[in-house]
Amino acid sequence: MTAIARIALLSVVLGLSACAVQRPPEQTAPPPIPPSQPSPTPSTSPVPSKPSVPVKPSKPLPRTSASFAPPPGGNSHWDPKLGVYVLDDQPNTFYRQRTYYRWDNGWSRSISPKGPWEETDIHGVPGGLGRQFGQ
Protein backbone atom coordinates (compact mmCIF):
# COMPACT_ATOMS: atom_id res chain seq x y z
CA MET A 1 0.00 0.00 0.00
CA THR A 2 1.10 3.50 -0.58
CA ALA A 3 1.79 5.84 2.28
CA ILE A 4 -1.23 8.02 1.45
CA ALA A 5 -3.59 5.02 1.50
CA ARG A 6 -2.17 3.87 4.86
CA ILE A 7 -2.62 7.30 6.37
CA ALA A 8 -6.20 7.55 5.04
CA LEU A 9 -7.08 4.09 6.37
CA LEU A 10 -5.55 4.86 9.75
CA SER A 11 -7.48 8.16 9.94
CA VAL A 12 -10.77 6.43 9.20
CA VAL A 13 -10.14 3.69 11.78
CA LEU A 14 -9.15 6.19 14.47
CA GLY A 15 -12.10 8.42 13.68
CA LEU A 16 -14.59 5.57 13.93
CA SER A 17 -13.03 4.17 17.09
CA ALA A 18 -13.50 7.51 18.80
CA CYS A 19 -17.24 7.18 18.24
CA ALA A 20 -17.31 3.70 19.77
CA VAL A 21 -15.33 4.67 22.88
CA GLN A 22 -17.54 7.57 23.99
CA ARG A 23 -20.37 6.72 26.34
CA PRO A 24 -23.78 8.36 26.16
CA PRO A 25 -24.47 10.92 28.88
CA GLU A 26 -26.17 9.52 31.95
CA GLN A 27 -29.86 10.23 32.15
CA THR A 28 -31.04 11.78 35.37
CA ALA A 29 -34.44 10.84 36.72
CA PRO A 30 -37.00 13.64 36.77
CA PRO A 31 -37.70 15.08 40.20
CA PRO A 32 -40.48 13.28 42.08
CA ILE A 33 -43.91 14.83 42.02
CA PRO A 34 -44.82 16.15 45.46
CA PRO A 35 -47.96 14.67 47.00
CA SER A 36 -51.06 16.75 46.55
CA GLN A 37 -52.09 18.94 49.43
CA PRO A 38 -55.48 18.34 51.00
CA SER A 39 -58.03 20.85 49.86
CA PRO A 40 -59.10 23.39 52.44
CA THR A 41 -62.30 22.61 54.24
CA PRO A 42 -65.26 24.75 53.26
CA SER A 43 -66.03 27.62 55.52
CA THR A 44 -69.17 27.61 57.57
CA SER A 45 -70.40 30.89 56.12
CA PRO A 46 -72.68 30.47 53.13
CA VAL A 47 -71.10 31.36 49.80
CA PRO A 48 -73.40 32.64 47.11
CA SER A 49 -73.49 30.16 44.25
CA LYS A 50 -73.02 31.11 40.63
CA PRO A 51 -76.09 30.95 38.49
CA SER A 52 -76.18 27.66 36.66
CA VAL A 53 -75.88 27.64 32.90
CA PRO A 54 -78.75 25.77 31.30
CA VAL A 55 -77.65 22.59 29.58
CA LYS A 56 -78.32 22.64 25.87
CA PRO A 57 -80.40 19.68 24.76
CA SER A 58 -78.51 17.25 22.59
CA LYS A 59 -78.95 17.69 18.90
CA PRO A 60 -81.67 15.33 17.64
CA LEU A 61 -80.55 12.63 15.28
CA PRO A 62 -81.38 13.25 11.65
CA ARG A 63 -84.42 11.50 10.22
CA THR A 64 -82.68 11.06 6.86
CA SER A 65 -79.19 10.40 5.56
CA ALA A 66 -77.21 12.83 3.46
CA SER A 67 -75.90 9.93 1.34
CA PHE A 68 -78.76 7.43 1.09
CA ALA A 69 -82.36 7.95 0.04
CA PRO A 70 -85.08 6.82 2.46
CA PRO A 71 -87.26 3.81 1.63
CA PRO A 72 -90.22 4.62 -0.58
CA GLY A 73 -93.54 4.92 1.21
CA GLY A 74 -92.41 3.71 4.60
CA ASN A 75 -92.14 5.31 8.01
CA SER A 76 -88.47 5.11 8.93
CA HIS A 77 -85.61 6.97 10.53
CA TRP A 78 -81.89 7.04 9.77
CA ASP A 79 -79.62 5.31 12.30
CA PRO A 80 -76.08 6.68 11.81
CA LYS A 81 -74.57 4.00 14.06
CA LEU A 82 -75.98 1.20 11.91
CA GLY A 83 -75.68 3.11 8.64
CA VAL A 84 -79.21 2.17 7.52
CA TYR A 85 -82.80 3.33 7.74
CA VAL A 86 -84.78 1.55 10.46
CA LEU A 87 -88.39 0.82 9.50
CA ASP A 88 -90.62 2.08 12.29
CA ASP A 89 -93.53 -0.30 11.72
CA GLN A 90 -91.59 -3.55 11.13
CA PRO A 91 -89.28 -4.90 13.87
CA ASN A 92 -85.68 -5.68 12.89
CA THR A 93 -86.23 -4.52 9.31
CA PHE A 94 -83.82 -2.10 7.69
CA TYR A 95 -83.30 -0.38 4.35
CA ARG A 96 -80.38 0.96 2.34
CA GLN A 97 -79.76 1.41 -1.38
CA ARG A 98 -82.95 -0.23 -2.72
CA THR A 99 -82.56 -3.28 -0.50
CA TYR A 100 -84.43 -4.27 2.65
CA TYR A 101 -82.66 -6.33 5.31
CA ARG A 102 -84.35 -8.37 8.02
CA TRP A 103 -82.94 -10.07 11.12
CA ASP A 104 -84.86 -13.13 12.31
CA ASN A 105 -82.26 -15.40 13.91
CA GLY A 106 -80.36 -14.94 10.63
CA TRP A 107 -80.16 -12.40 7.84
CA SER A 108 -82.38 -12.19 4.79
CA ARG A 109 -82.83 -9.50 2.16
CA SER A 110 -85.43 -8.40 -0.34
CA ILE A 111 -86.29 -5.62 -2.77
CA SER A 112 -89.66 -5.17 -1.03
CA PRO A 113 -90.50 -4.87 2.67
CA LYS A 114 -93.13 -7.60 2.13
CA GLY A 115 -90.72 -10.07 0.51
CA PRO A 116 -90.00 -12.51 -0.94
CA TRP A 117 -86.97 -12.79 1.35
CA GLU A 118 -83.77 -14.60 0.42
CA GLU A 119 -81.33 -15.76 3.07
CA THR A 120 -77.91 -14.14 3.21
CA ASP A 121 -74.97 -14.16 5.58
CA ILE A 122 -73.26 -11.35 7.47
CA HIS A 123 -71.29 -10.43 4.35
CA GLY A 124 -74.52 -9.60 2.50
CA VAL A 125 -75.61 -6.85 4.92
CA PRO A 126 -74.21 -3.36 5.62
CA GLY A 127 -71.35 -3.37 8.12
CA GLY A 128 -73.21 -1.60 10.93
CA LEU A 129 -75.94 -4.23 10.92
CA GLY A 130 -73.43 -7.07 11.00
CA ARG A 131 -71.70 -5.57 14.03
CA GLN A 132 -74.96 -4.86 15.84
CA PHE A 133 -76.63 -8.23 15.44
CA GLY A 134 -73.68 -10.55 14.72
CA GLN A 135 -74.22 -14.07 13.60
C-alpha positions as CSV (number, residue, x, y, z in Angstrom):
1,M,0.0,0.0,0.0
2,T,1.1,3.5,-0.6
3,A,1.8,5.8,2.3
4,I,-1.2,8.0,1.5
5,A,-3.6,5.0,1.5
6,R,-2.2,3.9,4.9
7,I,-2.6,7.3,6.4
8,A,-6.2,7.5,5.0
9,L,-7.1,4.1,6.4
10,L,-5.5,4.9,9.8
11,S,-7.5,8.2,9.9
12,V,-10.8,6.4,9.2
13,V,-10.1,3.7,11.8
14,L,-9.2,6.2,14.5
15,G,-12.1,8.4,13.7
16,L,-14.6,5.6,13.9
17,S,-13.0,4.2,17.1
18,A,-13.5,7.5,18.8
19,C,-17.2,7.2,18.2
20,A,-17.3,3.7,19.8
21,V,-15.3,4.7,22.9
22,Q,-17.5,7.6,24.0
23,R,-20.4,6.7,26.3
24,P,-23.8,8.4,26.2
25,P,-24.5,10.9,28.9
26,E,-26.2,9.5,31.9
27,Q,-29.9,10.2,32.1
28,T,-31.0,11.8,35.4
29,A,-34.4,10.8,36.7
30,P,-37.0,13.6,36.8
31,P,-37.7,15.1,40.2
32,P,-40.5,13.3,42.1
33,I,-43.9,14.8,42.0
34,P,-44.8,16.2,45.5
35,P,-48.0,14.7,47.0
36,S,-51.1,16.8,46.6
37,Q,-52.1,18.9,49.4
38,P,-55.5,18.3,51.0
39,S,-58.0,20.9,49.9
40,P,-59.1,23.4,52.4
41,T,-62.3,22.6,54.2
42,P,-65.3,24.8,53.3
43,S,-66.0,27.6,55.5
44,T,-69.2,27.6,57.6
45,S,-70.4,30.9,56.1
46,P,-72.7,30.5,53.1
47,V,-71.1,31.4,49.8
48,P,-73.4,32.6,47.1
49,S,-73.5,30.2,44.3
50,K,-73.0,31.1,40.6
51,P,-76.1,30.9,38.5
52,S,-76.2,27.7,36.7
53,V,-75.9,27.6,32.9
54,P,-78.8,25.8,31.3
55,V,-77.7,22.6,29.6
56,K,-78.3,22.6,25.9
57,P,-80.4,19.7,24.8
58,S,-78.5,17.3,22.6
59,K,-79.0,17.7,18.9
60,P,-81.7,15.3,17.6
61,L,-80.6,12.6,15.3
62,P,-81.4,13.3,11.7
63,R,-84.4,11.5,10.2
64,T,-82.7,11.1,6.9
65,S,-79.2,10.4,5.6
66,A,-77.2,12.8,3.5
67,S,-75.9,9.9,1.3
68,F,-78.8,7.4,1.1
69,A,-82.4,8.0,0.0
70,P,-85.1,6.8,2.5
71,P,-87.3,3.8,1.6
72,P,-90.2,4.6,-0.6
73,G,-93.5,4.9,1.2
74,G,-92.4,3.7,4.6
75,N,-92.1,5.3,8.0
76,S,-88.5,5.1,8.9
77,H,-85.6,7.0,10.5
78,W,-81.9,7.0,9.8
79,D,-79.6,5.3,12.3
80,P,-76.1,6.7,11.8
81,K,-74.6,4.0,14.1
82,L,-76.0,1.2,11.9
83,G,-75.7,3.1,8.6
84,V,-79.2,2.2,7.5
85,Y,-82.8,3.3,7.7
86,V,-84.8,1.6,10.5
87,L,-88.4,0.8,9.5
88,D,-90.6,2.1,12.3
89,D,-93.5,-0.3,11.7
90,Q,-91.6,-3.5,11.1
91,P,-89.3,-4.9,13.9
92,N,-85.7,-5.7,12.9
93,T,-86.2,-4.5,9.3
94,F,-83.8,-2.1,7.7
95,Y,-83.3,-0.4,4.3
96,R,-80.4,1.0,2.3
97,Q,-79.8,1.4,-1.4
98,R,-82.9,-0.2,-2.7
99,T,-82.6,-3.3,-0.5
100,Y,-84.4,-4.3,2.7
101,Y,-82.7,-6.3,5.3
102,R,-84.4,-8.4,8.0
103,W,-82.9,-10.1,11.1
104,D,-84.9,-13.1,12.3
105,N,-82.3,-15.4,13.9
106,G,-80.4,-14.9,10.6
107,W,-80.2,-12.4,7.8
108,S,-82.4,-12.2,4.8
109,R,-82.8,-9.5,2.2
110,S,-85.4,-8.4,-0.3
111,I,-86.3,-5.6,-2.8
112,S,-89.7,-5.2,-1.0
113,P,-90.5,-4.9,2.7
114,K,-93.1,-7.6,2.1
115,G,-90.7,-10.1,0.5
116,P,-90.0,-12.5,-0.9
117,W,-87.0,-12.8,1.3
118,E,-83.8,-14.6,0.4
119,E,-81.3,-15.8,3.1
120,T,-77.9,-14.1,3.2
121,D,-75.0,-14.2,5.6
122,I,-73.3,-11.4,7.5
123,H,-71.3,-10.4,4.3
124,G,-74.5,-9.6,2.5
125,V,-75.6,-6.9,4.9
126,P,-74.2,-3.4,5.6
127,G,-71.3,-3.4,8.1
128,G,-73.2,-1.6,10.9
129,L,-75.9,-4.2,10.9
130,G,-73.4,-7.1,11.0
131,R,-71.7,-5.6,14.0
132,Q,-75.0,-4.9,15.8
133,F,-76.6,-8.2,15.4
134,G,-73.7,-10.5,14.7
135,Q,-74.2,-14.1,13.6
